[in-house]
């Protein structure tokens, strides 16, 4: 009896967990407005997983645990679309748009009031069109568009897309699920994730995707849906294919609002207007925003809003008359490779890039494009003189996709790998098992230029007006040989004035900006050092933890790894960096110049350091701080650290395995605190 009722309880608990998790995933992925923490979410997921493991008979396809993907399948099943997925006719300029308006106007009653002809304008995501079928509110099938008549069954893969609802309605207060509905939309890969995916592909020596669309299509069409699950795909709904046993609508707009209520992600940028001029304005606006969107949009779709009018206008050939896609200029172009050059990065990595015959790609003139690395360049066999396809997506650096072999000049020669650094002429090094080729010359001028550029950049020391050209000039003139020398420039005023383009005013401003940069927060200084693997975010973590450059420099790999989110690779990289005499010399110069090397602490009103006037003794091993770090931290906050406990001691900081100091402190009635309390007193994390 107890057994049976507990079985029912478990089924109920599982159902409740699923509903809750699906709802929270929707808040997170679709609304971008979570109401619980990630940890709480993980807890719910864990509980569900545990229950399902114990009761596999209770697993259903709408369970959020099923978003992880299934084992590979030999091929995709074909799917015939019950309602064909038509394509759209295209417009490329405003003239085309006005012609479209004229065409539909002619087919509609002459006396149709202007306000009855409304348009819905939507951004056109550059991804893969899919159709999702829900029966009784459960996602039962996801299919690609294919040729519009026949697509492929990619249900398992689409299940892994986080913002595709597995069950509708998602929200507890949503409208009831219709008996059957087909929702159409686009699966896409945000540009940031696209770049990351390509980086990972590159690291694995695998093929790069030319653009986010190919990457999205490639990800959805993986035969192993577990691979799809690892790609951060997203979905936008833009239409209802068909709907049975649900509400009926008179307009496309209302249908979109209904999808939104059911829990589907619908673009926030859709507009409805009667004013055709506003439609054109919206298109222009999107053309300008295009480069700054987090996803790739290749155009704008304009639809007649009224479903009755859509019916009346009908379909011609393969495309509805009531809709049109305004296409932005393509992001792809062909041009010729004038030369292949090599850039030397700040860590010494050599990167090839192509100098191109200038070409317009999606409204931007492109003169150079990256070739990623030598392996990629060799595999694609790109040669000087080749006609190549160049693509550009969003803010991404243009890249050469491939050569057009039919147009290769007969006398072209394969590219020869550089054996020497183009900047300093030293032989290059290719570490075993790495794709990258390096110049390891510590005095390489090109590397120094890059290091200086990085040091003065905005997320680092933010020295305004100090650009690449100035870095080159100063290095060429021998005025700086490492970033520490930047702070000695104030003593070299006369020599600065002799440089080309340097007037009194420019020198004054530059020196002022250099002086001001000494007060940059510690995290900026840590980022500025250019330690491999330590970008702005890691730098902030390290600065907040160690609170001073000295403490960071003294940290061991072990201590670094105890810091949250710092892994063994970064820990090793940090320790290696500080161990090099060349870097110690830089640090010496920075300290001598008076660059701030301690974290700004939250100080009391009046600017007093929080521990001013307090005396501390440390005993035992602290959980995360070494003795030196704890000392640095206390001193940075204005406190004093002594070796032995006396009546003048205010606090004993107690760690594991304390010595006799603990006994002594107890005898004297001195307050005993732990590391966490110490951090709290200082106001540090
Ligand atoms: Zn070099």
Boltz pocket constraint, residues with backbone or C-beta under 6 A from the ligand:
constraints:
  - pocket:
      binder: B
      contacts: [[A, 344], [A, 421], [A, 422], [A, 423], [A, 424], [A, 425], [A, 426], [A, 439], [A, 440], [A, 441], [A, 444], [A, 445], [A, 446], [A, 447]]
      max_distance: 6.0
